[in-house]
Amino acid sequence: MILYLYVMLGINILIPSILYLIMRKRRKLYTDRYGMIVTSAASLVFSLSIGTTLFFAFPASFNILIVISTVSGSLIGLTYGTLIKFHSMMIGSFNGMIGALAGTMLAAVVLDPSLCGLPSAFTTMLDRNMMLITLLVTLLSFITSILIRFSYRV
C-alpha cells in the first residue's frame, strides 16, 4: 500500500513538471488571458492532487502536513505563474494554496469520516478508499495536463 502511494506521489510530481517544461519552451506565444487561465487551472488541480497524496503517503502530524502541502501548492502556483507576468504569479500562488488545503482536507475526511459527520462504517474500507481517491486525483491531474497541453494548439 505504501509503495502504491509513493508511486502515485511520484506520478503526481512528474506530470506537472513535464507539462511545465513543455510550456516553458513556448511561453512567448501566450497571451495574458490564456496565461491566467492556465495558471489558475494548473495550480489548483496539481496542488490538490499533491496535497491529497502527501497526506496519505506520510503519516506525520496534521499541522506539519498542512504547512508542507500549502507551501508546495504555493510553489506550484508561483512556478506556473512565471510563464506569463506578475499578476499570474499572484493568482497561481493563491490557487495553489487553496488547492493544497482542499486536497489535505479531502484526505483527512477519507481517513476519518467522522469529521464531516459521516458514519464510521466507511472506516472499514480505508485502504480501498485511499487507493481510489489517490487514483482519482492522479487521473484528474493527467486529464488536466492533457487539456492544457493541447489547448494552445487550437
N, C-alpha and C positions, 0 to 999 in steps of 0.2 A: 504494500500500500504506500509506504513512504517513498519507494523508488518511483512509483507512478506519479506521485505528487512532485517529486524533483524533476522528472522528465517533463511534466506539464509546465512547471515553473520555467524550465529552460526554453520550452517552446514559446511560452508567453513573453519571454525576454527576447528571443530570437526574431519573432515576427515583427515587432515594431522597429527593431534595429535594422533589419533588411529593408523594410519599407522606407525608413529614414534615409538610408544610403542611396536607395533608388531615386527618391525625391530630391535629395541634395544635389544630384547631378543636373537637374532641370529647374532649379529654383528661380532662375531669371524669367521663366515663362509664366509664372503665376501672378495673377492679379491680387490685389488686397482682399477682395471679397472671397475669392477661392481660397486664399491662404487662411482667412479667419475660419471658414467652414472646415477645412482640413484640420486645422489646429484644434478646433473645438471637438470634432468627432474623434480624431485620433487620440487626443489626450484623455478624453472621458472614457472611451472604451478600453484602451490599453491599460490605463491605470486601474480601472475596475477589475480587469482580469488578473493583473499582477497583484492587486491588493487581496483579492479573494484567494488566490493560490498561495500567497505568502502566509496568510493566516492559517491555512490548512497545513502547510508544509513545516512550519516552525512553531513548535509548542512553547512559546515564550509568554511573557507577561502581556496582558491585553494592552496596557499603556505603551509598552515598547513597540508592539506590532503596529499600533495606530500611528505612532511617530514615524516608524520606518516606512510604512506604506504611504503616508501623507508626503513625506519627503521624496520618495520615489515617484509618486504621481506628479508632484510639482516639477521634478526634474524632467519627466517625460513631456509635460506641457511646455516647459521652457525650451526643451530641445526641438520640439516641433514648431514652436513659435519663432525660433531663429531662422526658419526658412523664409519668412517674409519681413516683418517690421516689428517695432517695439510693442505696438498695441496688440499684436497677435501673441507676443510673448506673455503679456499680462493675462489675456483670455486663456491661453494654454495652461498657464500656471494655476489659475483659478479652477478651470475644468479638471485638471489633473488631480488637484486636491479633493474636489468633490467626488470624482470617480473612485479615488483610492479609499476615501471614507465610506462610500456606498459599498464598495467591494468588501471592506473589512466588516461592516455591519451585516452584510449578506452572509458572510462566512460565520460570524458569531451566532446568527439566528439558526443556521444549519446545525452548528454544534450544540446549541442549547435552545430548543424551540420554545421553551417557557418564557423567553424574553419578549415574545410577541403574544403570549397567551395561547399558544398552540398546545394541543395535548401532548403529553410526554410519550405517546405511542410511537412518535417519529424517531425517538432516540434509539429504538431497536434497529433501525435501518441506517445507522450513522455512516458506516463505510460506503454503502451504496449511494447515499445522498451526497457525500463528499465527492465521490467519483463522478457522479452525474453533473453536479454543479461545476466542478472543475472542467469537465469535458464541454459543458455548455458555454462557459466563458471563453474557453480556448477556441471553440468554433466561432463564437461571436467576434473574437479578435481576428481570426483568419478571414472571415467574411468581410469584416470592415476593412481590413488591409487590401483585399482584392477589389472592393468597391472604390476605395481611394486610389489605388494603383491605376485602375482603368477609367477613372472619372475624367482625367485630363486628356484622354485620347479622343474624346467626342468633340 
